[in-house]
Amino acid sequence: MKRVVIGILGTSLDRGVSPERWEKWRPTVSLFQHEDFLIDRLELLHEAAFQDLAECVAADIRQVSPETEVRRHEIRFGRDAWDLADVYGALHDWARAYPFDRRHEDYLIHITTGTHIAQISLFLLNESGFLPGRLIQSAPPRGGTLGGAKGPGRHSIIDLDLSKYDALSTRFAKDREDASGFLKSGIPTRSEAFNRLIDRIEQVALRSKAPILLTGPTGAGKSQLARRIYELRHQRGGLDGEIVEVNCATLRGDTAASALFGHRRGAFTGAQADRPGLLREAHKGLLFLDEIGELGLDEQAMLLRALEDKTFLPVGSDKPVKSDFQLIAGTNRDLRAAVAEGRFREDLLARIQLWTFSLPALRDRREDLEPNLDYELRRFAETEGRQISFNKEAREAFLCFAEADDTPWHGNFRDFNAAIVRMGTLAPRGRIRSGEVDEEMARLRESWKRPGETSRPESGLERYLSESQIDELDEFDQVQLAHVVSVCRECRSLSDAGRRLFSASRKKRATANDADRLRKYLARWGLEYQNLGG
């Protein structure tokens, strides 16, 4: 295959027309002085103002490497050679028009010459596939200086195929895993769908400054996720300002615009001093508008302008104020329905829903309850300053209740966190026992009742069977099974419980196997003695 180099003329490093030019290291020319590194063609890019220098460099290359063909291409970088958009656009247009032939030619992109902006543009075009091939970098001989180095110097080829570098691939994979774990507060979640969602949010958070819309039921974790996104971007250098959190449901009437956009002194009765407003406070940072569907239509219009123009007018002012912030919006409402009902602006929705992520309810990711339980125990220790834990029977009972299909978790993680806080507070010596779990389960069931619902008398079976399983039992079986379970919990072994329950009938049998009889009875309901806390 032919070896082809694509490079930009170095207007400083490649300069020189006197005979002394051969005494110094010139990146473009020196690249062709390596006897063991033959190049078939050079595509030399340069601006029209440096045509003479380009011709001199091309002539020198033909002198040191007669077998190399040099093709010169005039590039117009625009008015500012340090403007990334102009330089990248000019190189992109050239690359799109160039007839690459990868079947017969091997391409190397020389990134030593040109401005830093030009070098960055070459890298981006290579990484995105518009400039196919590998990167090549040259350097003066070791110990020499740019102006006085003799000889061809050094060169190295940079291959961006990370699959060839296990250590780098592992490091990048770990970086992504760390970022994803950071957004999950370090919780080793098990839900595949939720983990995929967080991975996507991590990608968007680090690559895009566009608004993000988080949807999902109350208590699903929108506020906490918004704060973690901010912390991640702040750590990675994406945001310099602060995070400003606003619950739009608390903004009402005339004070809503003033709180968000600020006001000038005397703008209305009671405005005795200037107020900067929350959008101004979020400059260079992140603004989290929770429950954005509760925002009034006038405030929606002002917010749209602030997003599009990065400016807004404080109340009572005719002078626009600048604020450049990233927006994360949260809602538990269907904003499309709100648009249809005229309660939400369609143009604002179009602006904020470029990246929309729906957080699932807790009942839709029950496999994550156990790792979240451990997280809540750690969080309790951090906030209250004392360690708490479950004993084995209490932990199993609470998880059985929490993971049951008919446990609604209406408040999602707010209910879950509150349950741990209550049990941890009441636990003697920091040890949550079966008594605290039973009390908490009853409290949660009572809090989830809706008007008109009748309460079922507590039988003690609620710890081991779901509501739907209990509903399928005849009342006779419920009473009988509840008594059997109660006896099992009081006895030290399965045999002791069997002797007590079958004390009358066992006298009539020649051979008594009360334990096996009791084991089979419990198995009818999917229960095992060792799981009853006896």
C-alpha positions in Angstrom: 0.0 0.0 0.0 1.1 3.5 -0.6 2.0 5.6 2.4 0.3 9.1 2.3 0.9 11.9 4.9 -1.6 14.7 5.4 -0.2 17.7 7.1 -0.5 21.5 7.7 2.4 23.8 6.8 4.2 25.0 9.8 4.4 28.8 9.2 7.0 29.2 12.0 8.7 25.8 12.4 8.9 25.1 8.7 10.1 28.6 7.8 13.5 29.2 6.2 14.8 30.0 2.7 18.5 30.6 3.3 21.1 27.8 3.1 21.1 27.8 7.0 17.7 26.3 7.0 19.3 22.8 6.6 21.0 23.3 10.0 17.7 23.4 11.9 15.0 20.9 12.5 11.9 21.5 10.3 9.0 19.2 11.2 7.5 18.7 7.7 10.8 18.4 5.8 12.5 16.3 8.6 9.7 13.7 8.3 11.0 12.8 4.9 14.7 12.5 5.9 14.3 9.1 7.6 15.9 6.4 5.3 13.8 3.6 6.9 10.5 5.5 6.6 9.6 6.1 3.0 6.5 8.2 2.1 4.9 8.0 -1.3 2.9 11.3 -1.1 2.4 14.4 0.9 -0.8 16.3 1.0 0.4 19.7 2.2 -2.3 22.1 3.4 -1.6 25.8 3.7 -3.2 29.2 3.5 -2.8 31.4 0.3 -0.6 33.9 2.2 2.1 31.3 2.6 2.3 30.0 -0.9 6.0 30.8 -1.3 6.9 29.0 1.9 4.8 26.0 0.8 6.7 25.9 -2.5 10.1 26.1 -0.8 9.1 23.2 1.6 7.8 21.1 -1.3 11.1 21.7 -3.2 13.2 20.7 -0.2 11.1 17.5 0.2 11.7 16.6 -3.4 15.4 17.1 -2.8 15.7 14.8 0.2 13.1 12.3 -1.0 12.8 12.4 -4.8 10.3 9.4 -4.8 7.8 11.5 -2.8 5.0 13.3 -4.6 4.0 16.6 -3.0 0.5 18.0 -3.6 -0.2 21.5 -2.2 -3.8 22.5 -1.2 -4.8 26.1 -0.4 -7.1 26.2 2.7 -9.0 29.2 3.8 -9.3 29.2 7.6 -11.4 32.4 7.7 -10.6 35.6 9.4 -9.3 34.1 12.6 -6.9 31.1 12.5 -7.6 30.6 16.2 -11.3 30.2 15.9 -12.2 26.5 16.3 -15.4 26.7 14.3 -13.7 28.3 11.3 -10.6 26.1 11.3 -12.5 22.8 11.9 -15.1 23.8 9.2 -12.4 24.4 6.6 -10.5 21.2 7.3 -13.8 19.3 7.5 -14.8 20.6 4.0 -11.4 19.6 2.6 -11.7 16.1 4.1 -15.2 15.6 2.8 -14.0 16.4 -0.8 -10.8 14.4 -0.7 -10.9 11.0 -2.6 -9.7 8.6 0.1 -8.7 5.1 -1.2 -8.2 3.1 2.0 -7.9 -0.2 0.0 -4.7 0.9 -1.6 -3.4 3.8 0.6 -2.3 4.0 4.2 -3.0 7.5 5.6 -1.0 9.3 8.3 -2.1 12.7 9.8 0.8 14.8 10.9 -0.2 16.8 14.0 3.1 18.5 14.9 2.6 21.6 12.8 -0.1 24.3 12.6 -1.8 26.1 15.5 -3.1 24.2 18.5 -6.6 24.8 17.1 -5.6 23.2 13.8 -4.0 20.2 15.6 -7.2 19.8 17.8 -9.3 19.9 14.6 -7.2 17.3 12.9 -7.5 15.1 16.0 -11.3 15.5 16.1 -11.7 14.8 12.3 -9.6 11.7 12.7 -11.5 10.5 15.8 -14.8 11.0 14.0 -13.7 9.2 10.9 -13.6 12.1 8.5 -9.8 11.9 8.3 -9.2 8.1 8.3 -5.9 6.6 9.3 -3.4 7.1 12.1 -1.8 10.1 13.7 1.9 10.7 13.4 3.9 13.1 15.5 7.5 14.3 14.9 10.1 15.8 17.3 13.6 17.2 17.1 16.6 15.0 18.0 17.1 14.3 21.7 19.2 17.0 23.4 18.7 19.4 20.5 16.7 22.6 20.3 14.1 23.6 17.8 16.3 26.2 16.2 19.7 24.4 16.4 18.9 20.7 16.1 20.5 18.8 13.3 19.3 15.5 11.8 15.8 14.2 11.0 14.8 14.0 14.6 12.2 11.4 15.8 8.7 10.4 14.8 6.0 8.2 16.4 2.7 6.9 15.2 -0.3 7.2 17.5 -3.1 4.6 16.9 -6.4 5.6 18.5 -7.7 2.1 18.4 -8.0 1.6 22.1 -8.8 -2.1 21.7 -5.1 -2.6 21.2 -4.2 -1.1 24.5 -5.7 -3.3 27.3 -4.4 -1.0 30.1 -6.0 2.1 28.5 -9.2 0.3 27.7 -9.4 -1.0 31.3 -8.8 2.5 32.6 -11.4 4.1 30.4 -13.9 1.4 31.3 -13.2 2.0 35.0 -13.7 5.7 34.5 -17.1 5.2 33.0 -18.0 2.7 35.7 -16.9 5.2 38.4 -18.9 8.0 36.8 -22.0 5.7 36.5 -21.5 4.5 40.1 -21.2 8.1 41.2 -24.6 9.0 39.7 -26.0 6.0 41.6 -24.5 7.2 44.9 -22.3 4.1 44.9 -25.3 1.8 45.2 -24.6 -1.5 43.3 -28.0 -1.6 41.7 -29.1 -4.8 40.0 -31.9 -3.7 37.6 -30.4 -3.9 34.1 -32.9 -1.4 32.7 -32.0 1.1 35.5 -28.3 0.6 35.0 -28.6 1.2 31.2 -30.6 4.4 32.0 -27.9 5.7 34.3 -25.1 4.9 31.8 -27.0 7.0 29.2 -27.5 9.8 31.6 -23.7 9.7 32.4 -22.8 10.0 28.7 -25.2 13.0 28.2 -24.1 14.7 31.4 -20.5 14.8 30.4 -20.9 15.5 26.7 -23.9 17.9 26.4 -24.8 21.3 27.9 -28.4 21.0 26.6 -31.3 20.9 29.0 -32.2 17.6 30.6 -35.7 16.6 31.6 -36.2 14.1 34.4 -39.6 12.5 34.6 -41.0 10.0 37.1 -43.2 9.7 40.1 -42.7 11.7 43.3 -39.9 10.2 45.4 -38.2 8.4 42.5 -35.0 10.3 43.1 -35.1 13.1 40.6 -33.7 15.7 43.0 -30.8 13.5 44.2 -29.9 12.5 40.6 -29.8 16.2 39.6 -27.4 17.0 42.4 -25.2 14.1 41.5 -25.1 15.2 37.8 -24.0 18.6 39.0 -21.3 17.2 41.2 -20.0 15.0 38.4 -19.9 17.9 35.9 -18.3 20.2 38.5 -15.6 17.6 39.2 -14.9 17.1 35.5 -14.6 20.8 34.8 -17.9 21.3 33.0 -19.5 23.7 35.4 -17.8 26.5 37.5 -20.9 28.0 39.2 -23.2 26.6 41.9 -26.3 24.5 41.8 -29.6 26.3 42.4 -32.6 24.2 43.2 -36.1 25.4 42.9 -39.4 23.7 43.5 -41.8 25.4 41.1 -44.8 24.3 43.1 -43.8 26.8 45.8 -43.7 29.8 43.3 -47.1 31.5 43.2 -48.5 34.7 41.8 -46.5 37.9 41.4 -43.6 36.6 43.5 -42.8 33.8 41.0 -41.2 36.0 38.4 -39.4 38.0 41.0 -37.9 34.8 42.7 -36.7 33.4 39.4 -35.7 36.5 37.4 -35.1 39.1 40.1 -36.5 42.6 40.2 -35.4 46.2 40.4 -36.1 48.4 43.4 -39.5 49.9 43.2 -40.8 47.5 40.6 -43.8 46.7 42.8 -45.1 47.4 46.3 -42.6 46.0 48.8 -39.7 45.9 46.3 -37.4 48.0 48.5 -34.1 46.7 47.1 -32.8 45.0 44.0 -33.0 41.2 43.9 -30.7 39.2 41.6 -33.0 36.2 41.1 -32.3 32.5 41.0 -31.4 32.4 37.3 -28.7 35.0 38.0 -27.3 32.9 40.9 -27.1 29.9 38.6 -24.7 31.7 36.1 -22.0 29.2 35.0 -23.7 26.6 37.1 -26.8 24.4 37.1 -30.4 25.3 37.6 -32.7 22.5 38.8 -36.4 23.4 38.3 -38.3 20.6 40.1 -42.0 20.2 39.2 -41.6 22.5 36.2 -45.1 21.7 35.2 -46.3 23.9 38.0 -44.7 27.0 36.6 -47.0 29.8 35.3 -47.3 30.5 31.6 -45.7 34.0 31.9 -42.7 32.5 33.7 -42.5 29.8 31.1 -42.2 32.4 28.4 -39.4 34.3 30.3 -37.6 31.0 30.9 -37.7 30.1 27.2 -36.0 33.4 26.3 -33.4 32.8 29.0 -32.6 29.4 27.6 -32.4 30.6 24.0 -30.7 34.0 24.4 -28.9 33.5 27.7 -30.6 36.8 28.8 -33.7 37.8 30.6 -35.4 41.0 32.0 -35.7 41.3 35.7 -39.1 42.5 36.9 -39.3 46.3 36.5 -36.2 46.6 34.3 -35.6 47.3 30.7 -32.0 46.3 30.7 -31.4 42.5 30.0 -29.3 40.5 32.4 -27.0 37.7 31.2 -26.9 34.2 32.7 -25.4 31.1 31.1 -26.5 28.1 33.0 -27.4 24.4 32.3 -31.0 23.5 33.1 -32.3 20.2 34.6 -36.1 20.1 34.9 -38.0 17.6 36.8 -41.7 16.7 36.7 -44.1 13.9 37.8 -46.7 15.2 35.3 -47.3 14.4 31.7 -46.2 17.6 30.1 -47.6 16.6 26.7 -51.1 16.4 28.3 -50.4 19.8 29.9 -49.6 21.3 26.5 -52.9 19.9 25.1 -54.7 21.5 28.0 -53.0 24.8 27.5 -51.2 24.7 30.8 -47.7 24.3 29.4 -46.0 26.0 26.5 -45.3 23.7 23.5 -42.2 25.7 22.5 -40.7 25.4 26.0 -41.4 21.7 26.1 -39.6 21.3 22.7 -36.7 23.2 24.2 -36.2 21.2 27.4 -37.0 17.6 26.2 -34.0 17.1 23.9 -32.7 14.7 26.6 -35.6 13.1 28.5 -35.1 10.4 31.0 -37.9 8.7 32.9 -36.9 7.4 36.4 -38.8 4.2 37.3 -40.9 3.9 40.5 -39.5 1.8 43.3 -42.0 -0.9 42.7 -40.6 -1.4 39.2 -37.1 -2.2 40.4 -37.7 -4.4 43.4 -34.4 -6.2 42.8 -32.7 -2.9 43.9 -34.3 -2.8 47.3 -31.6 -4.8 49.2 -28.7 -2.7 47.9 -30.7 0.4 48.7 -31.4 -0.9 52.1 -27.6 -1.1 52.8 -27.2 2.4 51.4 -29.9 3.8 53.7 -28.3 2.2 56.7 -25.0 3.9 55.8 -26.8 7.2 55.3 -28.5 6.9 58.7 -25.1 6.4 60.3 -23.7 9.5 58.5 -26.6 11.8 59.4 -27.3 10.5 62.9 -23.8 9.6 64.0 -24.5 6.1 65.1 -24.5 2.7 63.4 -27.6 0.6 63.0 -28.2 -2.9 61.6 -30.9 -5.6 61.4 -30.8 -9.0 63.0 -31.1 -11.8 60.5 -34.8 -12.6 61.0 -35.8 -8.9 61.0 -33.8 -8.2 57.8 -35.4 -11.2 56.0 -38.9 -10.2 57.1 -38.5 -6.6 56.0 -37.0 -7.5 52.6 -39.8 -10.1 52.1 -42.4 -7.4 52.7 -40.5 -4.7 50.7 -40.0 -6.9 47.6 -43.6 -8.4 47.6 -45.5 -7.6 44.4 -48.4 -6.0 46.3 -46.3 -3.7 48.4 -47.1 -0.4 46.6 -44.4 2.0 47.9 -46.6 5.0 46.9 -43.9 7.5 48.1 -41.1 5.5 46.5 -37.7 6.2 48.1 -39.2 8.8 50.4 -41.3 6.1 52.0 -38.3 3.7 52.0 -35.9 6.2 53.6 -38.5 7.2 56.2 -39.1 3.5 57.1 -35.3 3.0 57.8 -35.1 6.2 59.8 -38.0 5.2 62.0 -36.8 1.7 62.6 -33.3 2.9 63.2 -34.4 5.5 65.7 -36.5 3.1 67.7 -34.0 0.2 67.6 -32.5 -0.5 71.0 -28.7 -0.4 71.0 -28.8 0.1 67.2 -30.2 -3.3 66.5 -33.4 -3.5 64.5 -35.4 -6.5 65.6 -38.6 -8.3 64.4 -40.7 -6.1 66.7 -39.6 -2.8 65.0 -40.1 -4.4 61.6 -43.7 -5.6 62.4 -44.5 -2.1 63.8 -43.1 -0.4 60.7 -44.9 -2.7 58.2 -48.2 -1.9 60.0 -47.5 1.8 59.9 -46.7 1.7 56.1 -49.8 -0.2 55.3 -51.9 2.2 57.2 -50.2 5.2 55.5 -50.9 3.7 52.0 -54.6 3.2 52.6 -56.9 5.2 50.3 -60.3 6.7 51.3 -63.0 4.0 51.4 -60.6 1.1 51.9 -61.3 -1.2 54.7 -58.6 -2.5 56.9 -57.9 -6.2 57.3 -57.3 -7.4 60.9 -53.6 -8.2 61.5 -53.1 -12.0 61.7 -49.3 -12.2 61.8 -49.2 -13.8 58.4 -48.4 -10.4 56.8 -44.7 -11.0 57.5 -44.5 -14.2 55.4 -47.3 -13.9 52.8 -48.3 -11.1 50.4 -51.7 -9.5 50.6 -52.8 -11.4 47.4 -51.7 -14.7 48.9 -53.7 -14.0 52.1 -56.7 -12.9 50.1 -56.7 -16.3 48.4 -57.0 -18.1 51.8 -60.3 -19.0 53.3 -60.9 -17.3 56.7 -60.7 -20.7 58.4 -57.3 -21.5 56.8 -56.1 -18.0 57.8 -57.0 -18.5 61.5 -55.5 -22.0 61.5 -52.3 -21.1 59.7 -51.8 -18.0 61.9 -52.0 -20.1 65.0 -49.5 -22.7 63.6 -47.1 -19.9 62.7 -47.4 -18.4 66.1 -46.6 -21.7 67.8 -43.6 -22.3 65.5 -42.2 -18.9 66.5 -42.5 -19.8 70.2 -40.9 -23.2 69.9 -37.1 -23.9 69.8 -37.3 -26.6 67.0 -39.6 -28.1 64.4 -40.0 -31.2 66.5 -41.1 -29.2 69.6 -43.7 -27.3 67.6 -45.0 -30.6 66.1 -45.3 -32.2 69.5 -47.3 -29.2 70.8 -49.6 -28.9 67.8 -50.3 -32.6 67.5 -50.2 -33.6 71.2 -53.7 -35.1 71.1 -53.6 -37.0 67.9 -50.1 -38.3 68.4 -51.3 -40.5 71.4 -53.5 -42.5 69.0 -50.6 -43.4 66.6 -48.1 -46.1 67.2 -45.3 -44.1 65.4 -45.2 -40.3 65.7 -43.4 -38.1 63.2 -44.8 -34.7 64.2 -41.9 -32.7 62.6 -42.5 -34.2 59.1 -46.2 -33.7 59.5 -45.7 -30.0 60.4 -43.2 -29.6 57.6 -45.6 -30.8 55.0 -48.4 -28.6 56.4 -46.2 -25.5 56.2 -45.1 -26.5 52.6 -48.7 -26.2 51.5 -48.4 -22.5 51.9 -44.9 -22.2 50.7 -43.5 -21.7 54.2 -40.5 -23.2 55.9 -39.9 -23.4 59.7 -36.5 -21.9 59.6 -37.9 -18.7 58.0 -40.5 -18.1 60.7 -38.1 -16.7 63.2 -38.5 -19.6 65.6 
